[in-house]
Amino acid sequence: MIVEFKYKGQSAIVSGLSRSKVAFATNEVRETAFFKGALGRPLVFREAMGALHDVVISDFKYHPRDRFEFQEWLRREDEKFVQGLAVQKEKSRKRLEELEAQKAALDDMRRARLAPFYKARKAYFEYVFTNEYELNYLLDPVITVHPDELFFEAFSKDESTYARLGARYDIFERIDSFQCGTTNIDFSARLAKEMDRIRSYRRTELDIAPGGLEVKVGDLAAHKEKKIDLPDSWVNGFLQVQSTMAMGLTKLRVAAIDMFNIVRFLKLHKAKKSPRALRYELVPGKRVKVVFEPWEHVLELSRTAIYDGPKPLSIRTWGRDRLKVLSRLLPVATTIDVYLAGFGLPSIYVLDLGGLSTFTLGLSGWTENDWTGGAKFDLLTRRLSATPEELMLVYETLRETRRAKDTDLAMRTKLGVEKTRSVLSHLCQIGRAMLDLSTGTYRHRDLFLAPLTLKDALRATQPAQTETSNEAKSARAIFEADLVKIIARRPFSGGFKVSGSARTATGPRVRPQITVNHAIEIVEGTCTCSFFASHAMTKGPCEHLLALRLAHMARLDEEDKAKGGS
């Protein structure tokens, strides 16, 4: 999908002795959204935007070392060795050494003579990176202006890290004007460097508008256009993040000093062998312990981090080096909420920046298994059937209010809480809404340029899993062929624990077990099939777990009808 970006001006910072102006140019192709105000805490905003840019350019995937220069050096040394074997006389050997010394002196002179060329070439490569690379490959962050805050969203270069900066209006000492909407902003490496020059003794004004700064800055043109082939993986990443946030996550609250100690240990130690997991040891009523593998170094967190869950848990997470991007935010952070999905599953860190802003960092299960790869976390959530009219009703209501809790939307639309939650799940998974973990509210955010139509709503209300997932297709076939049986169902305060047996038309019979909450979302699951043995739930649930949930949902419907009939 080709996405067009048009900027009438450009993002830049103009600083004087007592005043600074930060101007973000917005994409003219998207809906008009603007904001103008004066920052009351410019340093918090500076550090948060710097961390956001660190996420955008980060790439923690493994890249093999380029050994071309070493191979060339080794080849030359081999040639010298062979030539040395041919020289038998001492006189010829000494003459060869003299020539080698002369050659080395000539090489030094050549390097000195070419130094200006190397300097110019380096400057050219830097220009290409900051202009052509960003112009053709880096996707600009998404910004949304709401009545209570403006927030920026972005993905890392390797698509394994999601970042969201929510700047509440309390961070501004004055707000002149704003218009709600979602668009892209021009956010270059040059601007990120200029952002570090923001100081507290200067009055800092923020201006987000289509024009940006329409004057020329250096050699950069004021008008900029670019067309990027937007990968489906980028869009899918946003949708999978929202699916993860809607799951039943284990929540911990840690202090900023705890995260500082974790990041400090990671900076001082580099594992040279596996495993490289960051393991959370959770015991009810006890302080959380973090274990660094493979050293098995135990770090007991502060008294703030008390686990209040019902049972002990040991959760391993990978890709821990990505936490280093939080370094510059820790001095201004007060508390950090950690959300863990489970073994090898994503983890989310929400930093409270003094009650004025929040910074959300979403990490995929591990670096190589990015948000956009084989993960299917949307299959863990249950979506009730909904009509296109109901989808449009909730969408228009949320668009009008911009933000609301699911219960408030249920009262406004009169659809019921469960139905409203299901429709909101639909909207999140098609990029028309998002869940704000820091406040527990749903927010309107159109990820796409084209408005939502009734035709789009009709397509969205169809079972999305059966269109895109082989596991969900197979689960539906197992259920409809009556190849899944419920052996036991045990209700508890949080939902149901269900065990059963299932098989495909040609496969062996296996024993799936699931724990679902009251929204029929899969919280935990185990299965004896080969898929689960290889991946657990790091790539989403297997077909047998999904089939067992379908059987459980059918049983619930039968019980509801029986109660209604009586």
C-alpha positions in Angstrom: 0.0 0.0 0.0 1.5 3.3 -1.1 1.1 6.0 1.5 1.6 9.7 0.6 3.1 12.3 2.9 2.9 16.0 2.0 4.4 18.7 4.2 3.9 22.3 3.3 6.6 23.4 5.7 9.0 21.4 7.8 9.4 20.6 11.5 12.1 22.6 13.2 13.1 24.4 16.4 13.9 28.1 16.6 15.6 29.2 19.8 16.4 32.7 21.1 17.7 34.0 24.4 14.4 33.6 26.3 12.1 31.8 23.9 12.0 28.6 21.9 9.4 27.6 19.3 9.0 23.9 18.5 7.0 23.5 15.2 5.8 20.2 13.9 4.6 20.0 10.3 1.6 17.7 9.8 0.7 15.7 6.8 -1.6 17.7 4.6 -3.1 14.6 3.1 -4.6 13.5 6.4 -7.4 15.3 8.3 -6.7 18.7 9.6 -5.4 18.5 13.2 -3.5 21.3 15.0 -2.4 22.3 18.4 -0.8 25.5 19.8 0.3 26.2 23.3 3.2 26.9 25.7 4.9 24.1 27.6 5.1 24.4 31.4 7.5 21.5 31.8 9.7 21.6 28.7 12.3 19.2 30.0 9.8 16.4 30.5 8.6 16.9 26.9 12.2 17.0 25.6 13.2 13.7 27.3 10.0 12.0 26.2 10.3 13.1 22.6 14.0 12.0 22.6 13.0 8.6 23.9 10.3 8.3 21.2 12.9 9.0 18.5 15.3 6.5 20.0 12.5 3.9 19.6 11.8 4.9 16.0 15.5 4.4 14.9 16.2 1.4 17.1 17.0 -2.0 15.5 17.9 -4.7 18.0 17.7 -7.6 15.6 20.9 -9.6 15.0 23.0 -8.4 12.0 26.0 -10.5 11.0 29.3 -8.6 11.2 30.7 -7.4 7.9 33.9 -9.2 7.5 34.9 -8.0 4.0 37.8 -5.8 5.2 39.1 -8.6 7.4 39.0 -11.0 4.5 40.9 -8.6 2.3 43.6 -8.1 4.9 43.9 -11.9 5.4 44.3 -12.3 1.6 47.1 -9.8 1.5 48.8 -11.4 4.4 48.6 -14.8 2.6 50.2 -13.3 -0.5 53.0 -11.9 1.6 53.6 -15.2 3.2 53.8 -17.0 -0.1 56.2 -14.4 -1.5 58.3 -14.8 1.6 58.7 -18.5 1.0 60.1 -17.8 -2.4 62.8 -15.5 -1.1 65.7 -17.7 -0.1 68.6 -15.3 0.1 69.1 -13.0 3.1 69.9 -10.0 0.8 66.6 -10.4 -1.1 64.7 -10.7 2.2 66.2 -7.4 3.5 65.4 -5.7 0.2 61.8 -6.8 0.5 61.6 -5.4 4.1 62.9 -2.1 2.8 60.3 -2.0 0.1 57.6 -2.8 2.6 58.7 0.1 4.8 58.6 2.4 1.8 55.2 1.2 0.8 53.9 1.8 4.4 55.3 5.4 4.2 53.6 6.0 0.9 50.3 4.6 2.3 50.5 7.1 5.1 51.0 9.9 2.7 48.1 8.7 0.6 45.8 8.6 3.6 46.8 12.1 4.6 46.2 13.3 1.0 42.8 11.6 0.8 41.6 12.8 4.3 39.5 15.7 2.8 37.9 13.2 0.5 37.0 10.8 3.3 35.6 13.7 5.3 33.4 14.8 2.4 32.3 11.3 1.8 31.3 10.9 5.4 29.3 14.2 5.3 27.6 12.9 2.1 26.6 9.6 3.7 25.2 11.5 6.8 23.2 13.7 4.4 21.8 10.7 2.6 20.8 9.1 5.9 19.1 12.1 7.3 17.3 13.0 4.1 17.0 10.2 1.5 16.8 7.3 4.0 14.2 9.1 6.2 12.4 10.3 3.0 12.0 6.8 1.6 12.0 4.3 4.5 11.3 5.7 7.9 7.6 6.1 8.7 6.7 9.3 10.4 5.0 9.0 13.9 1.2 9.2 14.2 -0.1 12.1 16.3 -3.6 12.4 17.6 -5.0 15.5 19.3 -7.8 14.9 21.8 -9.7 17.2 24.2 -7.5 16.1 27.2 -4.2 15.2 25.7 -2.2 14.8 22.5 -0.3 11.6 21.9 2.4 10.3 19.6 2.6 6.7 18.4 5.5 5.0 16.5 7.2 1.7 15.8 10.9 0.8 15.9 12.8 0.1 12.7 12.8 -3.6 13.5 9.1 -3.5 14.2 9.5 -5.2 17.6 9.0 -2.1 19.8 5.9 0.1 20.0 6.0 3.5 21.7 3.3 5.9 22.7 3.8 9.3 24.3 0.7 10.8 25.9 1.2 14.5 26.8 -1.7 15.6 29.0 -2.7 19.2 28.9 -1.5 19.7 32.5 2.0 19.8 31.0 1.1 23.1 29.2 0.9 26.4 31.0 -1.1 27.9 28.2 -3.2 26.4 25.4 -4.1 28.8 22.6 -6.1 26.5 20.2 -6.4 23.0 19.1 -8.5 20.8 16.7 -9.0 17.1 17.3 -7.8 14.6 14.7 -5.1 12.1 13.7 -2.3 12.8 11.3 1.5 12.3 10.8 4.3 14.6 11.7 7.6 15.3 10.1 10.1 14.0 12.7 13.6 13.8 11.4 17.0 13.1 13.0 18.0 16.7 12.6 14.9 17.7 14.6 15.7 15.2 17.3 19.1 16.7 17.8 17.7 20.2 17.9 15.2 19.0 20.5 18.0 18.4 22.9 18.7 22.1 23.0 15.4 22.8 24.8 16.1 24.4 28.2 13.9 25.2 31.2 15.0 28.9 31.3 13.5 29.5 27.8 9.8 29.8 27.3 9.0 26.9 25.0 6.0 27.1 22.6 4.6 24.1 20.8 3.0 24.6 17.4 1.6 21.6 15.5 0.1 22.6 12.2 0.2 21.8 8.5 2.5 24.7 7.8 5.3 23.9 10.3 8.1 26.4 9.6 7.7 27.5 6.0 11.1 29.1 5.8 14.2 27.3 4.6 16.5 25.9 7.3 20.0 25.3 6.0 19.9 23.4 2.7 16.5 21.8 3.3 13.5 22.8 1.2 10.4 24.1 3.0 8.1 21.8 0.9 8.6 18.1 1.2 6.7 15.2 -0.3 7.4 11.5 0.0 5.6 8.3 -1.0 6.4 5.2 1.1 5.3 1.6 0.3 3.6 1.0 3.6 4.1 -2.6 4.6 1.2 -4.6 5.8 3.4 -5.6 8.8 3.4 -2.0 10.0 -0.4 -1.8 10.1 -0.7 -5.3 11.5 1.8 -4.3 14.3 -0.5 -1.5 15.5 -3.5 -3.9 15.5 -1.6 -6.7 17.4 -0.5 -4.2 20.0 -4.2 -3.3 20.7 -5.1 -7.0 20.8 -2.4 -7.6 23.4 -3.6 -4.6 25.6 -7.1 -6.1 25.6 -5.8 -9.4 27.1 -5.9 -10.3 30.7 -2.4 -9.0 31.7 -0.5 -9.5 35.0 0.1 -6.0 36.3 3.0 -4.9 38.5 3.9 -1.4 39.8 7.6 -0.7 40.2 9.5 2.4 41.1 11.8 4.3 38.7 14.8 3.2 40.7 13.9 -0.4 40.1 13.9 0.1 36.3 17.2 2.1 36.7 18.8 -0.9 38.4 17.5 -3.3 35.7 18.8 -1.1 32.9 22.1 -0.5 34.7 22.8 -4.2 35.0 22.0 -4.7 31.3 24.4 -2.0 30.3 27.2 -3.4 32.5 26.8 -7.1 31.5 26.5 -8.7 28.1 25.5 -12.3 27.9 27.7 -14.5 25.6 25.5 -17.6 25.8 21.8 -18.5 26.1 19.4 -18.2 27.8 19.1 -14.4 27.9 15.7 -14.0 29.5 14.6 -11.5 32.1 12.6 -13.6 34.5 10.0 -12.2 36.9 9.4 -14.2 40.0 6.0 -13.4 41.6 4.9 -14.6 45.0 1.6 -13.2 46.4 2.2 -10.6 49.1 6.0 -10.6 48.5 8.3 -8.1 46.7 8.9 -8.9 43.1 12.2 -10.5 42.1 13.9 -10.1 38.7 16.3 -12.7 37.6 18.9 -12.1 34.9 19.7 -15.2 32.9 22.2 -16.9 32.3 24.0 -15.5 35.4 20.9 -16.2 37.6 21.6 -12.8 39.2 18.6 -11.9 41.5 17.4 -8.3 41.9 14.8 -7.8 44.6 12.7 -4.7 43.7 11.7 -2.0 46.1 8.7 -2.1 48.5 6.6 -0.5 45.8 6.7 -3.7 43.8 4.4 -6.0 45.8 2.7 -8.7 43.9 -1.0 -9.0 44.9 -2.0 -11.8 42.5 -3.8 -15.0 43.5 -1.0 -17.5 42.8 2.8 -17.6 42.3 4.1 -17.0 38.8 7.4 -17.2 37.0 7.3 -15.2 33.7 10.2 -15.2 31.3 10.6 -12.3 28.8 13.2 -11.9 26.1 14.6 -9.0 24.2 15.5 -7.2 27.4 18.1 -4.9 25.8 15.2 -2.9 24.3 14.5 -1.6 27.8 17.6 0.6 27.4 15.6 3.1 25.4 13.9 4.1 28.7 17.2 5.4 30.2 16.6 9.1 29.6 13.1 8.9 30.9 13.9 7.4 34.3 15.0 10.7 36.0 11.6 12.2 35.3 9.5 9.1 35.9 7.7 8.5 39.2 6.2 5.0 38.8 6.2 2.4 36.2 3.3 -0.1 35.6 4.5 -3.4 34.1 2.0 -5.5 32.2 3.1 -9.1 31.5 1.1 -11.4 29.1 2.9 -14.6 30.0 5.8 -16.9 29.1 7.5 -15.6 25.9 4.6 -13.2 25.2 4.7 -9.4 24.9 5.3 -7.1 27.8 4.2 -3.5 28.2 5.7 -0.7 30.4 3.8 2.4 31.2 5.8 5.2 32.7 4.1 8.0 34.7 6.1 11.1 34.0 5.2 13.1 37.1 1.4 13.0 36.4 1.9 15.2 33.4 2.6 12.7 30.7 2.7 8.9 30.1 5.1 6.9 28.0 4.1 3.4 26.9 6.7 1.0 25.7 5.3 -2.3 24.1 7.8 -5.1 23.6 7.1 -8.2 21.5 7.8 -11.6 23.0 11.4 -11.4 21.7 13.2 -9.2 19.2 13.1 -11.6 16.3 9.5 -12.4 16.9 8.3 -8.8 16.2 4.8 -7.5 16.5 4.2 -8.1 12.8 5.4 -11.6 12.4 3.5 -14.8 13.2 1.9 -13.5 16.4 -1.9 -13.8 16.4 -2.9 -12.3 19.8 -6.2 -11.1 18.3 -7.3 -14.8 18.5 -7.1 -14.7 22.3 -9.9 -12.2 22.5 -13.5 -13.1 22.0 -15.7 -10.9 19.8 -19.5 -11.3 19.9 -21.4 -11.1 16.7 -22.2 -7.5 15.8 -24.1 -5.8 12.9 -22.5 -3.1 10.7 -25.1 -0.7 12.1 -23.9 -1.4 15.7 -20.3 -0.9 14.7 -21.0 2.4 13.0 -23.1 3.5 16.1 -20.3 2.9 18.5 -17.7 4.4 16.1 -19.6 7.6 15.6 -20.3 7.9 19.4 -16.7 7.4 20.2 -15.6 9.8 17.4 -18.0 12.4 18.9 -16.7 12.1 22.5 -13.1 11.2 21.4 -12.6 9.2 24.6 -14.8 7.1 26.9 -14.9 4.0 29.0 -16.7 1.0 27.7 -19.5 1.4 30.3 -20.1 5.0 29.3 -20.3 4.0 25.7 -22.7 1.2 26.6 -25.0 3.7 28.3 -24.9 6.1 25.3 -25.5 3.5 22.7 -27.8 1.3 24.8 -26.1 -1.8 23.4 -25.1 -3.4 26.7 -21.6 -3.6 28.2 -20.7 -7.0 26.6 -21.9 -6.0 23.2 -20.1 -2.7 23.4 -16.8 -4.3 24.5 -17.1 -6.6 21.5 -17.7 -3.8 19.1 -14.8 -1.8 20.6 -12.6 -4.9 20.1 -13.7 -4.8 16.4 -12.8 -1.2 16.1 -9.4 -1.6 17.8 -8.5 -4.5 15.5 -9.3 -2.5 12.3 -7.4 0.6 13.4 -10.3 2.8 14.2 -9.9 3.0 18.0 -7.3 2.3 20.7 -7.1 1.3 24.3 -5.2 3.7 26.6 -3.8 1.4 29.3 -2.8 4.3 31.6 -6.4 5.4 32.1 -8.4 2.3 31.0 -10.3 4.3 28.4 -10.9 3.8 24.7 -9.9 6.6 22.4 -10.9 7.4 18.8 -7.9 7.1 16.5 -8.2 6.6 12.7 -5.1 4.8 11.6 -6.1 5.1 7.9 -6.8 8.1 5.7 -10.1 6.9 4.3 -13.1 7.3 6.6 -15.0 4.3 8.0 -17.9 3.4 5.8 -20.8 1.0 6.1 -19.1 -1.3 3.6 -16.0 -1.4 5.8 -18.1 -2.1 8.9 -19.8 -5.0 7.1 -16.4 -6.5 6.3 -15.2 -5.9 9.8 -18.1 -7.6 11.5 -17.5 -10.7 9.6 -15.3 -13.2 11.6 -11.9 -11.7 10.9 -10.1 -14.8 12.2 -11.7 -17.1 9.7 -10.5 -14.8 6.9 -6.9 -14.5 7.9 -6.0 -17.3 10.3 -5.6 -21.0 9.5 -5.9 -21.9 13.2 -9.3 -20.2 13.5 -10.5 -21.8 10.3 -9.5 -25.3 11.6 -11.1 -24.5 15.0 -14.4 -23.7 13.4 -14.2 -26.9 11.3 -13.5 -29.0 14.5 -16.4 -27.4 16.3 -18.9 -27.8 13.5 -17.9 -31.4 12.9 -18.5 -32.1 16.6 -14.9 -33.2 17.1 -14.4 -31.3 20.4 -15.8 -32.5 23.7 -16.0 -30.7 27.1 -14.8 -33.0 29.9 -15.0 -30.5 32.8 -16.0 -26.9 33.4 -15.3 -25.3 36.7 -16.4 -21.7 37.5 -14.3 -19.5 39.7 -14.3 -15.8 40.6 -12.5 -14.7 37.5 -14.3 -16.9 34.9 -14.1 -20.6 33.9 -11.5 -23.3 33.8 -12.4 -25.7 30.9 -10.8 -29.0 29.9 -11.7 -31.2 27.0 -10.5 -33.3 24.1 -10.4 -32.4 20.4 -9.0 -33.6 17.2 -8.9 -32.6 13.5 -10.5 -34.8 10.8 -7.1 -36.5 10.2 -5.1 -35.8 13.3 -4.8 -37.5 16.7 -7.0 -36.6 19.7 -5.4 -34.1 22.1 -6.3 -32.7 25.5 -6.7 -28.9 25.5 -7.3 -26.8 28.7 -8.2 -23.2 28.9 -8.8 -20.5 31.5 -11.2 -17.8 30.3 -12.4 -14.7 32.0 -15.9 -13.4 32.0 -15.4 -11.8 28.6 -14.5 -15.3 27.3 -10.9 -14.1 26.6 -8.3 -16.9 26.9 -6.1 -16.0 29.9 -4.2 -19.3 30.1 -4.1 -22.4 28.0 -2.3 -25.7 27.6 -2.5 -28.4 25.0 -0.8 -31.7 24.2 -0.6 -31.0 20.5 2.8 -30.5 18.7 2.1 -26.9 17.8 1.7 -26.0 21.5 4.8 -28.0 22.4 6.8 -26.0 19.9 5.5 -22.5 20.4 3.2 -22.5 23.5 1.1 -19.4 22.9 4.0 -17.2 21.6 2.4 -17.4 18.2 -1.2 -17.3 19.4 -3.5 -20.2 20.5 -3.6 -23.5 18.7 -6.7 -24.7 16.8 -7.7 -27.1 19.7 -7.8 -24.3 22.3 -9.9 -22.2 20.0 -12.3 -25.1 19.3 -12.6 -25.7 23.0 -13.5 -22.1 23.6 -16.2 -22.3 20.8 -17.7 -25.3 22.6 -17.6 -23.4 25.9 -19.4 -20.4 24.3 -22.0 -22.7 22.9 -22.6 -24.2 26.3 -23.0 -20.7 27.8 -25.5 -19.9 25.1 -27.5 -23.0 26.0 -27.5 -22.2 29.7 -28.6 -18.6 29.0 -31.5 -19.9 26.8 -32.5 -22.4 29.5 -32.6 -19.6 32.1 -34.6 -17.4 29.8 -37.1 -20.2 29.1 -37.6 -20.9 32.8 
